Amino acid sequence: MIDVIIVGAGPNGLMLAIELALAGIRPVVCERLSAPTTEQRANGLVGQVVRMLDRRGLYHRLVDDPAPPQPAPGFVFGALPLDLRAVPDNPLHLLQVPQAHLERVLAERVAELGVQVRRGHEVTGLTQGVDDVRVAFSDGTTLRCRYLVGADGGHSVVRRLVGIGFPGVSTDRAVSRTAHVGLPAELVDVSTGGLAIPGYGTVPPFRHTRTERGLIVWAPFTGRPPGLSTIEWPDSAQFDGPLTLAEMRASVARVLGVDVPIAPPAGDGPHLLRRLVGGNTRLAERYRAGRVLLLGDAAHVHSAIGGPGLNLGLQDAVNLGWKLAGQLHGWAPDGLLDSYEAERHPVARRVTMSTQAQSALIAPGSEVTALRVLVGELLDRPENAAHVAALLAGADIRYEMGEPGGSLVGRWAPDLVLHTDAGPVRLAELTRPARALLLDPTGTLGPVAAPWRDRVDVVTGRTEVGTGPADAPPGRTDGGTSTALLLRPDCYVAWQSTTDGGDGDRLRAALTRWFGQPRTDRS
């Protein structure tokens, strides 16, 4: 019997497969498509997930840059500029990488770890037993597994078969169009990358530009054809056939009020021509039904504005992976697997709030224009920009750890450098095996964690902030700290030493809460 079947070989399903494999579980990934899709989807990663990929050794597979990821100096919120240069603890990271490239890198890592991906396997039915799930496929075959994870997108078959509700709202007014295009070279400002449109002005690159008639995004990608996207809100919309460049050109003209000479893109395809009508904001009523769990878009769908989708879904996978592995290995304490929904469901609610707020800010109308003026004034204040940056990055998450002490408890661990006897080492290098970590600067707490050594690694060394201003020191501010930290495999701090004594007992309680009974106490 298979331990875990993951339905869906998109980024979220592949990331979960990696996490499980690192934890000693060998899942099987089943995908209905016979080959990876060539459809153009997300164009990059936004938020904390960029640093999470760094902590699994995947960031440098995606970019040809030996330096660790750095925060972005600016971004957008609801097509309003978000200047982050004055934000001292800027948490927002960006990584411009096509989803297809991300999937290739994740698939390569999955193959390295020996995980089997079965393509052409479309789920048609499932039956839960006391100890297993039987999954039926369109070719007439059946597989048994101990747990089934649906990572099969917004139209999830797994979610439907298990009977989990998917409440939310649907809209049918907005029409978005996206195309790879060719444009005259004289329209592109070589210094900024923006579009200089006669009769309109400049459309900046990689920014949402709103007019009273709609929204436009100009994306001059490196190494691939540039893209144009528009959103309009027509009173009615009827279309004959797929999107054409002529229709795209007409949409751009309506949004900007001037004609732009769009031509077919240069180079070989596939080239993107996509029209979407309406949208959904939906959140699964629950993430688990017995031995079936939901992940990524199968659990939540929302507007793509602000690029939160992969940040949310990939971190779902990192949260779930170690907990499901603990359940399968037999050491998981009661309630550990259920904490996946308890922790991630509120995060999804917050993301949908953010995307709905941004969608409201880009809508047409003079009243929206007035609202944008006010919100723009608020975003000019660094403290407000910092708040929104943390929201977009997912850095404002603080999980309930049942641990009263320490400002970092429940939060994602900062990017530290540890000075060990073997030399300095970045935290991101220590977290690649996806195991829990006890960072013990004084070397006195290792014996407390020793009974959990099959689940928790101990590293002794003085720590300091490592890679940028996004991380405040967890102790002293002179470059070092004597603060000890216990990190879960998903890099959230489960325990932090304090100066009021009792560290050993409190550490032992945190280890038991998250990693079960120690090996010496298990029967």
NORGIFEN-V803797 format. One record per residue. N is the residue number from 0. RES is the residue in one small letter. OMEGA is omega in degrees with one decimal (none if undefined). Layout:
n = <N;N>
res = <RES;RES>
omega = <OMEGA;OMEGA>
This chain:
n = <0;1;2;3;4;5;6;7;8;9;10;11;12;13;14;15;16;17;18;19;20;21;22;23;24;25;26;27;28;29;30;31;32;33;34;35;36;37;38;39;40;41;42;43;44;45;46;47;48;49;50;51;52;53;54;55;56;57;58;59;60;61;62;63;64;65;66;67;68;69;70;71;72;73;74;75;76;77;78;79;80;81;82;83;84;85;86;87;88;89;90;91;92;93;94;95;96;97;98;99;100;101;102;103;104;105;106;107;108;109;110;111;112;113;114;115;116;117;118;119;120;121;122;123;124;125;126;127;128;129;130;131;132;133;134;135;136;137;138;139;140;141;142;143;144;145;146;147;148;149;150;151;152;153;154;155;156;157;158;159;160;161;162;163;164;165;166;167;168;169;170;171;172;173;174;175;176;177;178;179;180;181;182;183;184;185;186;187;188;189;190;191;192;193;194;195;196;197;198;199;200;201;202;203;204;205;206;207;208;209;210;211;212;213;214;215;216;217;218;219;220;221;222;223;224;225;226;227;228;229;230;231;232;233;234;235;236;237;238;239;240;241;242;243;244;245;246;247;248;249;250;251;252;253;254;255;256;257;258;259;260;261;262;263;264;265;266;267;268;269;270;271;272;273;274;275;276;277;278;279;280;281;282;283;284;285;286;287;288;289;290;291;292;293;294;295;296;297;298;299;300;301;302;303;304;305;306;307;308;309;310;311;312;313;314;315;316;317;318;319;320;321;322;323;324;325;326;327;328;329;330;331;332;333;334;335;336;337;338;339;340;341;342;343;344;345;346;347;348;349;350;351;352;353;354;355;356;357;358;359;360;361;362;363;364;365;366;367;368;369;370;371;372;373;374;375;376;377;378;379;380;381;382;383;384;385;386;387;388;389;390;391;392;393;394;395;396;397;398;399;400;401;402;403;404;405;406;407;408;409;410;411;412;413;414;415;416;417;418;419;420;421;422;423;424;425;426;427;428;429;430;431;432;433;434;435;436;437;438;439;440;441;442;443;444;445;446;447;448;449;450;451;452;453;454;455;456;457;458;459;460;461;462;463;464;465;466;467;468;469;470;471;472;473;474;475;476;477;478;479;480;481;482;483;484;485;486;487;488;489;490;491;492;493;494;495;496;497;498;499;500;501;502;503;504;505;506;507;508;509;510;511;512;513;514;515;516;517;518;519;520;521;522>
res = <m;i;d;v;i;i;v;g;a;g;p;n;g;l;m;l;a;i;e;l;a;l;a;g;i;r;p;v;v;c;e;r;l;s;a;p;t;t;e;q;r;a;n;g;l;v;g;q;v;v;r;m;l;d;r;r;g;l;y;h;r;l;v;d;d;p;a;p;p;q;p;a;p;g;f;v;f;g;a;l;p;l;d;l;r;a;v;p;d;n;p;l;h;l;l;q;v;p;q;a;h;l;e;r;v;l;a;e;r;v;a;e;l;g;v;q;v;r;r;g;h;e;v;t;g;l;t;q;g;v;d;d;v;r;v;a;f;s;d;g;t;t;l;r;c;r;y;l;v;g;a;d;g;g;h;s;v;v;r;r;l;v;g;i;g;f;p;g;v;s;t;d;r;a;v;s;r;t;a;h;v;g;l;p;a;e;l;v;d;v;s;t;g;g;l;a;i;p;g;y;g;t;v;p;p;f;r;h;t;r;t;e;r;g;l;i;v;w;a;p;f;t;g;r;p;p;g;l;s;t;i;e;w;p;d;s;a;q;f;d;g;p;l;t;l;a;e;m;r;a;s;v;a;r;v;l;g;v;d;v;p;i;a;p;p;a;g;d;g;p;h;l;l;r;r;l;v;g;g;n;t;r;l;a;e;r;y;r;a;g;r;v;l;l;l;g;d;a;a;h;v;h;s;a;i;g;g;p;g;l;n;l;g;l;q;d;a;v;n;l;g;w;k;l;a;g;q;l;h;g;w;a;p;d;g;l;l;d;s;y;e;a;e;r;h;p;v;a;r;r;v;t;m;s;t;q;a;q;s;a;l;i;a;p;g;s;e;v;t;a;l;r;v;l;v;g;e;l;l;d;r;p;e;n;a;a;h;v;a;a;l;l;a;g;a;d;i;r;y;e;m;g;e;p;g;g;s;l;v;g;r;w;a;p;d;l;v;l;h;t;d;a;g;p;v;r;l;a;e;l;t;r;p;a;r;a;l;l;l;d;p;t;g;t;l;g;p;v;a;a;p;w;r;d;r;v;d;v;v;t;g;r;t;e;v;g;t;g;p;a;d;a;p;p;g;r;t;d;g;g;t;s;t;a;l;l;l;r;p;d;c;y;v;a;w;q;s;t;t;d;g;g;d;g;d;r;l;r;a;a;l;t;r;w;f;g;q;p;r;t;d;r;s>
omega = <179.9;178.0;-177.3;167.8;175.9;179.3;-179.4;-179.1;170.4;-177.6;-176.3;178.1;178.8;179.1;177.0;178.3;177.8;-178.6;179.6;-179.5;177.0;179.5;176.1;176.8;178.2;178.0;170.4;178.9;179.3;-175.3;-177.7;-179.9;-178.6;179.0;177.4;-178.3;174.7;-179.7;178.0;-179.6;-177.2;-179.1;-179.5;-178.3;-179.1;170.9;-172.4;-179.2;178.6;178.0;177.6;176.8;174.8;-177.3;172.4;179.0;-177.5;-176.2;-176.5;169.9;-178.1;-177.6;179.3;-177.3;-177.1;-177.3;175.6;-179.3;-179.7;-179.9;-178.9;179.3;179.9;177.9;178.4;172.6;-178.4;-178.8;173.0;-179.2;178.8;-178.0;-175.3;-177.2;-180.0;179.3;-173.3;-179.0;-175.9;-177.4;-168.5;177.8;178.9;176.0;-178.3;179.2;-179.9;179.9;-179.7;178.1;176.2;-179.7;178.6;-179.3;178.7;179.1;176.6;179.2;176.3;-179.8;178.0;-177.6;175.2;179.1;-179.4;174.7;-179.2;179.7;-177.1;179.6;-179.3;-178.6;177.5;180.0;175.1;178.5;178.8;170.3;179.1;-173.6;-175.1;171.8;175.4;-175.4;179.1;-178.1;-173.8;178.2;177.9;-179.9;177.8;175.9;175.8;177.5;177.2;175.8;177.6;178.3;176.4;174.5;-169.5;166.8;-174.5;177.7;-172.1;173.3;179.9;179.4;-179.6;-177.3;-178.0;173.1;177.3;179.6;-176.5;-175.0;178.0;-178.0;174.9;175.4;-178.9;-175.9;-175.7;175.2;178.2;179.6;179.6;-178.4;163.6;-172.2;168.0;-179.2;176.6;-176.3;-177.2;177.6;-175.4;175.9;-173.7;-178.6;-177.2;-174.4;-179.1;176.6;176.4;-173.0;176.7;179.7;176.9;-174.1;-174.6;168.9;-175.6;-179.6;173.3;177.2;173.6;177.9;-177.9;168.4;177.5;-176.2;-178.8;-175.5;177.0;175.1;176.3;-174.1;178.2;-176.7;174.8;175.9;176.9;-174.6;176.6;-177.7;170.9;175.8;173.8;169.2;175.6;179.8;-177.8;177.2;175.8;-176.7;174.3;-174.1;174.7;177.2;-176.7;179.3;174.4;176.8;177.7;177.4;178.2;-179.9;179.1;178.9;178.3;179.7;179.0;-177.4;-175.0;-177.9;177.3;179.5;177.1;-174.4;179.4;177.5;176.2;180.0;176.2;175.0;-179.9;177.9;5.0;177.7;-172.5;168.3;-172.8;175.2;176.5;179.8;178.9;-179.8;-178.0;166.7;-174.3;-178.5;-179.2;179.6;176.6;-177.8;-177.1;170.8;-178.0;-179.0;178.7;-179.9;179.2;-174.9;173.3;-176.2;174.7;-178.8;-176.8;172.2;-174.9;175.1;178.2;-176.2;-176.7;175.2;-174.9;-167.7;-178.1;175.6;-179.0;-174.3;-179.0;177.1;166.3;-176.4;-179.5;177.6;-175.6;-169.4;-175.3;179.5;177.6;176.9;177.3;177.3;-177.7;179.1;175.0;-179.3;-174.9;175.1;178.8;175.5;-177.5;-178.1;178.2;178.6;174.5;178.0;-178.0;-178.9;-171.5;179.3;177.2;177.7;177.7;176.9;-179.3;177.3;179.2;174.2;-178.7;-177.8;177.1;177.3;178.9;177.5;177.2;-177.0;-179.9;-177.4;178.4;174.7;-178.2;178.7;175.6;176.9;177.9;177.9;-179.3;177.1;-179.1;-179.2;177.4;176.7;179.3;-178.9;177.5;178.6;-175.9;-179.0;177.3;175.9;178.3;179.7;-179.0;177.6;178.1;176.9;-178.3;-178.3;-171.2;-178.0;179.0;179.7;171.1;-178.9;174.9;-176.3;-176.5;-174.9;-171.3;-168.8;171.5;-177.9;-178.9;-176.5;-178.3;-177.9;177.3;-176.3;178.0;179.5;-176.5;165.1;178.6;178.0;-177.5;177.8;-179.9;-179.3;-178.4;179.1;177.0;175.8;-178.8;176.9;-178.6;-175.5;-177.1;177.8;178.9;176.4;173.8;-177.1;167.2;176.1;-169.3;-175.9;-174.5;-178.9;-176.2;-174.2;179.1;179.2;177.8;-177.4;-174.6;179.6;178.1;-172.2;174.9;-178.7;-172.2;173.6;179.0;178.0;179.9;178.4;175.4;-176.4;173.8;179.0;-168.3;-160.1;-179.1;-173.9;-177.6;-172.6;174.1;179.8;179.5;-179.5;179.4;-179.8;-178.8;179.0;179.1;-179.2;174.9;-178.8;175.0;-178.7;170.2;-178.4;169.7;178.9;177.9;173.7;172.9;-174.7;-179.3;-178.6;177.8;179.8;178.7;-178.6;-175.4;177.0;177.9;-176.8;-177.9;-179.4;-178.8;176.1;179.4;178.4;179.1;177.4;-179.9;-178.8;-172.7;-175.2;171.6;-180.0;179.7;-175.5;-177.4;-178.6;-175.6;180.0;none>
